[in-house]
Amino acid sequence: MTVLFIALPVALVISILFVIAFVFCVRSGQFDDLETPPRRILFDDVPQRKNKS
């Protein structure tokens, strides 16, 4: 029973930290474009032309 006095506050602190991190990521715009990154790996990059000087 005494383990609950340790485990419950630790679990609450960890969950609050995850919520704060999620809110920070949403407000900073990391989840704005969910379509482009998975499709980006399907297309080849345009080859860079070497500059002859």
Helices and strands as residue ranges (DSSP letters): H 4-28, H 36-40
